[in-house]
Amino acid sequence: MEKENRTAIKVRYSETDRMGIVHHSRYFPWFEVGRSEFIAAAGMTYSQVEEAGLLFPLIESGAKYIEGAVYEDELIIRTVLSGLGKVRCRFEYEVIRVRDGKVIATGFTEHAFVDASFRPVNAKKKFPQIWSILDEVKLGELPARGNVHEK
């Protein structure tokens, strides 16, 4: 299985602001598209995960905007599962402009693992099949606290 997913999108006019630049709020829906496609490429859909009883509520997110995209820019959303813990996971994203290969934004989302009652669950124990799929495609382990890149 691949440890990254690349999803192509094209900037729509409605995603730009008065200056003709993609509005900063549009990047998070693109991250969601990348994350959904990443999970699908791993062999399951978000719907299947939720039907099994595991939910991934967002607990933290962030983005860094390096350079703006404009209407009709073709972009790639590169998504990786950068960290996996027993009760949470972290995805990281790069938004790459196709015409010059430049990374124009980066971001992350961190998600808890909860059941249908929104109680935290140890996904490794309670959902071993889903866990094994995520474990196979992850790039790293989540530390107990702090940034995924800390040792």
Backbone torsions as a table, in degrees:
resi	resn	phi	psi	omega
1	MET	NA	147.2	179.0
2	GLU	-73.1	146.6	178.3
3	LYS	-98.5	7.9	174.0
4	GLU	-150.2	159.4	175.1
5	ASN	-129.3	142.9	176.2
6	ARG	-121.9	116.9	-177.8
7	THR	-112.6	126.3	179.9
8	ALA	-87.5	135.7	173.0
9	ILE	-138.0	159.0	175.8
10	LYS	-123.7	130.7	-177.1
11	VAL	-64.5	126.9	176.5
12	ARG	-91.7	153.4	-179.4
13	TYR	-56.6	-38.9	-177.9
14	SER	-66.2	-13.4	179.8
15	GLU	-89.3	-3.9	-178.3
16	THR	-99.2	158.6	177.7
17	ASP	-100.2	-171.5	-177.4
18	ARG	-61.0	-25.5	179.9
19	MET	-83.8	-3.4	-179.7
20	GLY	84.5	8.4	-179.3
21	ILE	-103.1	147.6	175.5
22	VAL	-60.2	130.4	178.8
23	HIS	-68.3	141.1	-176.7
24	HIS	-55.8	-29.4	-178.1
25	SER	-68.5	-16.9	-177.2
26	ARG	-77.2	-19.3	-176.7
27	TYR	-67.5	-35.0	-178.3
28	PHE	-67.8	-39.4	171.6
29	PRO	-62.4	-34.0	176.3
30	TRP	-66.6	-38.6	176.4
31	PHE	-61.1	-40.2	178.9
32	GLU	-63.3	-41.3	176.4
33	VAL	-60.6	-46.2	179.0
34	GLY	-60.7	-42.5	180.0
35	ARG	-65.5	-44.0	178.5
36	SER	-62.0	-42.7	178.9
37	GLU	-68.3	-35.5	176.7
38	PHE	-60.4	-48.3	-178.5
39	ILE	-65.0	-41.4	178.3
40	ALA	-62.6	-41.0	179.5
41	ALA	-66.3	-24.8	177.9
42	ALA	-76.6	-13.2	175.0
43	GLY	116.0	12.8	177.4
44	MET	-150.4	158.5	176.1
45	THR	-105.3	161.0	175.5
46	TYR	-56.3	-40.8	179.8
47	SER	-59.4	-42.9	178.8
48	GLN	-64.0	-40.3	178.3
49	VAL	-62.3	-46.5	-179.4
50	GLU	-66.1	-39.3	177.7
51	GLU	-63.1	-29.8	176.8
52	ALA	-73.4	-14.8	177.6
53	GLY	106.4	5.4	-179.8
54	LEU	-105.7	128.0	178.0
55	LEU	-116.7	152.6	-178.0
56	PHE	-121.1	66.3	179.8
57	PRO	-65.0	144.7	178.5
58	LEU	-72.4	130.9	177.4
59	ILE	-117.8	-16.7	177.7
60	GLU	-161.1	146.9	176.5
61	SER	-152.0	159.8	177.6
62	GLY	-164.7	159.9	179.1
63	ALA	-150.0	150.7	173.2
64	LYS	-123.8	125.3	-178.2
65	TYR	-101.1	117.8	-173.9
66	ILE	-98.6	-45.6	179.9
67	GLU	-152.8	145.0	-175.6
68	GLY	-76.9	149.2	170.5
69	ALA	-99.0	156.1	-179.7
70	VAL	-126.3	168.9	179.4
71	TYR	-48.2	133.3	178.7
72	GLU	71.4	4.2	170.8
73	ASP	-60.6	137.3	172.3
74	GLU	-93.2	130.2	-174.8
75	LEU	-127.8	155.6	171.5
76	ILE	-117.7	130.0	173.0
77	ILE	-99.9	108.5	178.7
78	ARG	-91.8	124.1	-175.6
79	THR	-122.9	134.4	173.5
80	VAL	-133.0	149.7	169.5
81	LEU	-89.2	98.0	-171.3
82	SER	-85.7	-15.0	179.3
83	GLY	-156.4	144.6	-179.6
84	LEU	-140.0	118.6	175.6
85	GLY	-116.8	179.1	-177.9
86	LYS	-67.6	-33.1	-176.6
87	VAL	-121.9	8.6	179.3
88	ARG	-159.9	165.0	176.2
89	CYS	-145.8	162.4	-177.9
90	ARG	-134.1	130.4	174.0
91	PHE	-109.2	143.5	174.9
92	GLU	-124.1	150.6	-171.8
93	TYR	-134.0	146.8	166.8
94	GLU	-126.8	135.0	173.6
95	VAL	-103.0	116.9	-173.6
96	ILE	-113.9	127.2	176.1
97	ARG	-80.8	125.3	-173.5
98	VAL	-65.0	-43.2	-171.8
99	ARG	-61.3	-27.7	179.7
100	ASP	-129.3	0.3	178.0
101	GLY	71.3	11.1	-175.8
102	LYS	-81.5	136.3	171.5
103	VAL	-76.3	115.4	-176.1
104	ILE	-101.6	-13.3	176.4
105	ALA	-160.5	153.4	173.5
106	THR	-132.5	159.9	178.3
107	GLY	-166.5	175.9	177.1
108	PHE	-149.2	156.3	168.1
109	THR	-136.7	139.4	176.8
110	GLU	-118.7	136.6	-172.8
111	HIS	-128.2	141.3	172.8
112	ALA	-85.9	160.3	169.7
113	PHE	-103.5	119.3	178.6
114	VAL	-134.3	160.6	176.0
115	ASP	-89.8	-174.5	-176.7
116	ALA	-63.4	-19.7	176.8
117	SER	-91.8	7.0	-178.4
118	PHE	63.8	30.2	172.8
119	ARG	-92.8	134.5	177.4
120	PRO	-57.6	141.0	178.4
121	VAL	-132.9	151.2	171.7
122	ASN	-83.1	100.9	-174.9
123	ALA	-62.3	-32.0	-179.4
124	LYS	-62.5	-38.7	-179.1
125	LYS	-84.9	-45.2	-171.9
126	LYS	-83.8	-27.2	-178.3
127	PHE	-131.9	63.8	-172.4
128	PRO	-61.1	-33.3	179.9
129	GLN	-68.4	-45.2	178.3
130	ILE	-64.7	-44.7	179.1
131	TRP	-55.7	-45.9	-176.0
132	SER	-64.2	-35.1	176.4
133	ILE	-65.2	-47.2	178.8
134	LEU	-63.6	-40.3	-179.7
135	ASP	-62.4	-34.8	-179.0
136	GLU	-69.9	-30.0	-175.4
137	VAL	-104.4	1.4	-178.1
138	LYS	-76.4	155.3	175.0
139	LEU	-95.0	-26.9	-176.0
140	GLY	-158.2	175.9	177.1
141	GLU	-97.2	144.8	173.4
142	LEU	-80.6	133.3	174.1
143	PRO	-70.2	166.1	-179.3
144	ALA	-58.7	-38.4	179.0
145	ARG	-145.8	159.1	172.0
146	GLY	84.5	-163.3	-174.0
147	ASN	-70.1	143.9	-179.3
148	VAL	-61.7	-23.5	-177.0
149	HIS	-91.2	-3.0	177.5
150	GLU	-73.7	148.4	177.3
151	LYS	-98.4	NA	NA
